[in-house]
Amino acid sequence: MNCCNANGVCEQGRDCPIRKQRAKEANDAYINRGLEPSPYDDVADTFKALIAVIAVTATVTLISFLIWGK
């Protein structure tokens, strides 16, 4: 059943099955837009890496003070 004219304009109101399908496609596209992972999802891993770098730097600094003293 086609209730749209040659230009794709529905002429039989909201109950046209083609119009409902197009509305559903538009709604699905709107809902699913841009679902890329957030850059803030791995903040915990970044924080753990930062703590590891700080620990290594502090250890190297303490060892160098013990070796060369002062």
C-alpha positions in Angstrom: 0.0 0.0 0.0 1.5 3.3 -1.1 -0.2 6.4 0.2 2.6 8.9 -0.8 2.8 10.7 -4.1 5.7 10.6 -6.5 7.6 13.2 -4.5 7.4 11.2 -1.3 4.9 13.4 0.4 2.3 11.4 2.3 -1.2 12.4 1.6 -3.3 10.2 3.9 -2.3 11.5 7.2 -0.6 9.8 10.2 -2.0 6.4 9.6 0.0 5.8 6.4 2.2 2.7 6.9 5.0 4.3 4.9 4.9 7.4 7.0 5.1 5.4 10.2 8.1 3.5 8.8 9.9 6.7 7.9 9.1 8.2 11.3 10.5 5.0 13.0 13.7 5.2 11.0 14.1 8.8 11.8 13.5 8.1 15.5 16.0 5.2 15.6 18.6 7.3 13.8 18.1 10.1 16.4 18.3 7.8 19.4 21.4 5.9 18.1 23.3 9.0 17.0 26.9 9.5 18.2 27.1 6.6 20.6 30.9 6.7 20.7 32.7 5.9 23.9 33.3 8.8 26.2 36.9 9.9 26.6 36.3 10.0 30.4 35.6 6.2 30.5 39.2 5.3 31.2 39.9 8.0 33.9 40.6 5.3 36.5 43.2 3.6 34.3 44.9 7.0 33.6 44.9 7.8 37.3 46.5 4.4 38.1 49.2 5.1 35.4 49.9 8.5 36.9 50.3 7.0 40.4 52.7 4.4 39.0 54.8 7.2 37.3 54.9 9.2 40.5 56.0 6.1 42.5 58.8 5.3 40.0 60.0 8.9 40.0 60.0 9.1 43.8 61.9 5.8 44.1 64.6 6.9 41.6 64.9 10.2 43.4 65.4 8.5 46.8 67.9 6.0 45.4 69.9 8.8 43.8 70.0 10.8 47.0 71.2 7.7 48.9 73.9 7.0 46.3 75.3 10.6 45.9 74.2 11.8 49.3 73.2 15.4 50.1 
